[in-house]
Amino acid sequence: MESRVEQAAERKMCGYNCAQAVACTYCDLAGIDEETVRNLTQGFAAGVGGSMEATCGAVIGAVNILGLINKNPQRTMQGSRKIINRFKEQNGTVICKELKGITDGVVKRECLDCVRDAAAFLEAELPESYVTPGTVVD
């Protein structure tokens, strides 16, 4: 048994894109099956559509799950900002190409660690009744 953060990392290592890795790890908490979530998040690979121009997919996956669970726009917006701000504090940016070092040649964070970060920051924003950070699941 491993933490959900590590399950997300495992999914990334098994070929899921960053958004899929995070969202599929937590989709059961929202009552949605993994296949649906995997299909829903497939376009968010490599900074959306492979462009690397947009927000890191791991962050997008986390924000998607937060919205599905909260079902309250105000709470979702507040939690989303917290996830984004914590991710920026940790990594310096949320933009895929900047994280990957495309803009300046300096890799700020590898995808696997972006997935771990986004998953951990998501857990910090989930209502306690859904998951306690570091929760181990079967």
C-alpha positions in Angstrom: 0.0 0.0 0.0 1.3 3.5 -0.9 0.1 7.0 -0.4 -2.0 8.6 -3.1 0.8 11.0 -3.9 3.0 8.0 -4.7 0.2 6.4 -6.6 0.0 9.5 -8.8 3.7 9.3 -9.4 3.4 5.6 -10.3 0.7 6.4 -12.8 3.0 9.0 -14.4 5.8 6.4 -14.6 3.3 4.0 -16.3 2.5 6.4 -19.2 -0.2 8.7 -17.9 0.2 12.4 -18.7 0.6 14.7 -15.7 -3.0 15.7 -15.6 -4.2 12.1 -15.9 -1.8 10.9 -13.2 -3.2 13.3 -10.6 -6.8 13.3 -11.6 -7.1 9.5 -12.0 -5.5 9.0 -8.6 -8.3 10.9 -6.9 -11.3 10.4 -9.2 -12.8 7.8 -6.9 -13.3 10.5 -4.3 -15.5 12.4 -6.8 -17.4 9.2 -7.7 -16.1 9.2 -11.3 -14.5 6.2 -13.0 -10.9 6.3 -14.0 -11.5 5.7 -17.7 -13.8 8.7 -18.0 -11.2 10.9 -16.2 -8.3 9.6 -18.2 -10.2 10.5 -21.4 -11.3 13.9 -20.1 -7.7 14.8 -19.2 -5.9 13.4 -22.2 -5.6 16.8 -24.0 -3.8 18.4 -21.0 -0.5 16.6 -21.8 2.7 18.7 -22.1 1.2 22.0 -21.1 -2.1 21.5 -23.0 -2.1 19.8 -26.4 1.6 19.3 -26.3 2.2 23.1 -26.7 4.0 23.5 -23.4 2.6 27.0 -23.4 0.0 26.6 -20.7 -0.3 25.5 -17.1 1.3 22.3 -16.0 -1.1 19.4 -16.5 -0.5 18.2 -12.9 -1.9 21.4 -11.6 -4.9 21.2 -14.0 -5.6 17.7 -12.9 -5.6 18.7 -9.2 -7.9 21.7 -9.9 -10.3 19.5 -11.8 -10.6 17.1 -9.0 -11.0 19.8 -6.5 -14.0 21.2 -8.5 -15.6 17.8 -8.8 -15.4 17.2 -5.1 -16.3 20.7 -3.8 -19.2 21.4 -6.2 -19.0 25.0 -4.8 -17.5 27.5 -7.2 -16.3 29.8 -4.4 -14.5 27.1 -2.5 -13.1 25.6 -5.7 -11.7 29.0 -6.7 -10.1 29.6 -3.3 -8.6 26.1 -3.2 -7.4 26.4 -6.8 -5.6 29.6 -6.0 -4.0 28.0 -3.0 -2.8 25.0 -5.1 -1.4 27.3 -7.8 0.3 29.6 -5.3 1.9 26.7 -3.4 3.0 25.1 -6.7 4.6 28.5 -7.8 6.3 28.9 -4.4 7.7 25.3 -4.7 8.7 25.5 -8.4 8.9 29.1 -9.4 6.2 28.8 -12.1 3.1 26.8 -13.2 3.9 27.1 -16.9 5.0 23.8 -18.5 7.8 25.1 -20.8 9.3 27.1 -17.9 9.3 24.1 -15.6 10.9 22.0 -18.4 13.6 24.6 -19.0 12.6 25.3 -22.6 12.7 29.1 -22.1 16.0 29.4 -20.2 17.7 26.0 -20.4 17.3 25.4 -16.7 14.9 22.6 -15.7 13.0 23.8 -12.6 11.1 20.6 -11.9 10.8 17.2 -13.6 7.3 16.0 -14.5 7.3 13.3 -11.8 8.0 15.8 -9.1 5.4 18.2 -10.5 2.9 15.3 -10.2 3.9 14.7 -6.6 3.7 18.4 -5.7 0.3 18.9 -7.3 -1.1 15.7 -5.6 0.2 16.8 -2.2 -1.2 20.4 -2.7 -4.6 18.9 -3.8 -4.7 16.8 -0.6 -4.1 19.9 1.5 -7.2 21.5 -0.1 -9.6 18.5 0.1 -12.2 18.5 2.7 -11.0 16.3 5.6 -13.9 13.9 5.1 -12.4 12.9 1.7 -8.8 12.3 2.4 -6.2 13.0 5.0 -2.8 14.0 3.5 -0.7 11.0 3.1 -3.6 8.6 3.3 -2.7 5.1 2.3 -5.2 3.3 0.0 -5.4 -0.2 -1.4 
